Amino acid sequence: MRNITIVSTVLTTMFATCGASMAATQFANPPEIASANGVLNGLLTVAPARVRVGSKQVVTTVYNRLLMPPLLRVQPGDQVQLQLRNDAAQSANIHYHGFQVTPLGSGDNVFLDITPATTFSYDFEIPADHPPGLYWYHPHVHPEVNPQIAGGLSGGIIIGNILAPFPELAGIPERVLLLKDTKIRRGKVVRNPDPTGPTTRTINGLFKPRIHIQAGELQFWRIGNIGANIYYKLTLPQHVFHVIAQDGNLKNRLVRKETLLIPPAARYEVLVRGAKPGRYPLQAQRFSTGGDDYPAQRLATIVSRGPRVANPIPLPTSFPSVPDLRRAPIARNRVITFANANNSTNPAKQFTINGKFYNHNRIDTTVRLGSVERWTIRNTADELHVFHIHQTDFQVVAVDGKRRRFTGYQDTVNLPFARRKNGRLVPGEVTVIIPFTNPVMVGQFVYHCHIVQHADQGMMANIQVVSPTAISAAAGAHGPTDAPRIIRHEHTAKLKPIE
Ligand SMILES: [Cu+2]
């Protein structure tokens, strides 16, 4: 990739000398709200609060006065009964990123507008067959997602027990590493920041914590990028990331990675085995998207201690199989184009999908429930974009025309930028197969760039999944209805003020 400098691996010994005098912050998992008896009861309050980011105290709008709010721990089959109290000056709502649940009513409904000084009760079921894994939550109020996530409004969710197929891994240490960054200038959090440039990166809100591991010990790290725009290119010298899941989807085999490139919103769940005793930097390498540059930063120090564990747990070798969607009949092929508008007159309109800026009153894509579709997603810009669709996962089958080995599904994918070839601009291209087969997704939702500044500035589209029975009923009554309108405030009446 262009403009990417690999910062040479820091020598462990040198690093140890530099870090020795600093007071160490100990790593800790985020606080948790766990479901009980099949129900997740909880309250998230959106309000300004004073929080610590690295060495600085800043006032910013967060959940529950915490830079890293509670991790929600739920089980497949649970009822989510979460209250969102909005004590901030702007509207809010919650998107449950990666959830395959209803997008309607009091479900994962991004069209909800929960106005200041109200409380909304989310109430929806997580299907009993929902894939377990790491997910996350954040506001999805257009066009305020960048200021809201960048200000600190994001947290983690874990569904079920993704290690269940591997009884040999039962009880290994679980570390949740939620990566969040905050841009601070002159002592203040930058509102609606431009993505590029220095930003203070934290893990679970902790700045450069120390993570302990024993030499030879196997740990389960659940790494999520819950920032607004930033990419993380992670390295950990002398260690390997053995990926078992991506975006809450178990792989069909162990995938070995020396470097983890984590676009905004993506999650990797990995096994890490402690190297010989020493200190090792978990490093975010310098990274450029072609449009935005992120300097390197150490995220944590891994402290490996001896003696080496006597009977190390072997890595799993047998994974449950995952259906390969290339075998499914394709109901429809679509080309979806992500582009930069290069619009100098209106800073709020900079990015398009299929030539259009987002319009909440327009349905851009209508899909019949039960269809499996192949989407070729093109990026004509000279910078990276990130494709994410709500309510379903997808299978990446090709990148820039090259077939991809099938290792599992994902809900977020990096879109390579366009390149000049023989004087011609060739778009970056990712081909995905999307199963619109789960009846739970019937309704309206969105797909968009997950560099959320881009989505705020137009790079988002509305999709409607309709059940065939509903189509025939509508056709009988009023003729075909291919483009019903979304009324942004249609659910406001369902707001339940609670005092
Ligand atoms: Cu983008």
Boltz pocket constraint, residues with backbone or C-beta under 6 A from the ligand:
constraints:
  - pocket:
      binder: B
      contacts: [[A, 351], [A, 384], [A, 385], [A, 386], [A, 449], [A, 450], [A, 451], [A, 454], [A, 455], [A, 459]]
      max_distance: 6.0
